[in-house]
Amino acid sequence: MARRKKIYEGKAKILYEGPEPGTLVQYFKDDATAFNAEKHDVIEGKGVLNNRLSEFFMSGLNAIGVPTHFIKRLNMREQLIRQVEIIPLEVVVRNTAAGSMSKRLGIEEGTPLPRPIVEFYFKDDALGDPMVTEEHIIAFGWASQQDLDDMVALSLRVNDFLSGVMMAVGIKLVDFKIEIGRIWDGDFMRLVVADEISPDSCRLWDVKTGQHLDKDVFRRDLGSLTDAYSEVARRLGVLPSNVTHASKPTLIN
Ligand code: TMP
């Protein structure tokens, strides 16, 4: 393939210039990091699984009218996306207490929350992505009050969609993180779901056994991450074709 201009490289993905203005190619790496990259490993096949899973969730959201940056998948590791101006916030929605909320507030993991709780974290690796309030966001100009209202509404629609999709395959959506970007149409701006939605950025527990099917498997050394992500992909019917065995062996003369 011709050399492409690299726009940005993050911990798990690379962004390249796209074929047309306003587009980018998002490449999914096999790298897994946790605790602000203190823990790092390369897990063969993770990028392929996350590319497929993010395609599945983002195209489902597009189909129900929740706008995302996703245009189409290009190959095993790459997808074509709309270029957006990323809002420097991680938006976390929680349905069940776990992770940092359990630690911060002393609530036992697995405790159902009375309603979905939306939290914001400022995207800054050097600071370890600190939690911020709407007051900080508005005072520092990261987003307006209108943006914030729209971000909460968007996140809750994503939560309802993902919760339903996962529950249908026996998985509880405990919490997830999304990133949101701005797309400009002349003077008109709209917010879209960006980055990725995958088991890297969600907590997914098997409804019957409570088994972790997400990046906590890596963070907490609970076993094979690819087995966990493959299980999610298998249940959703989105395993890459080279790992399904749908076709019969053919005799080669
Ligand atoms: P937390 O409980 O560690 O705050 O994580 C909440 C959710 O956000 C969980 O589904 C994992 C996801 N997450 C990310 O996607 N990236 C991150 O850097 C962190 C800390 C969490």
Boltz pocket constraint, residues with backbone or C-beta under 6 A from the ligand:
constraints:
  - pocket:
      binder: B
      contacts: [[A, 92], [A, 98], [A, 99], [A, 100], [A, 101], [A, 129], [A, 175], [A, 176], [A, 177], [A, 200], [A, 201], [A, 202], [A, 203]]
      max_distance: 6.0
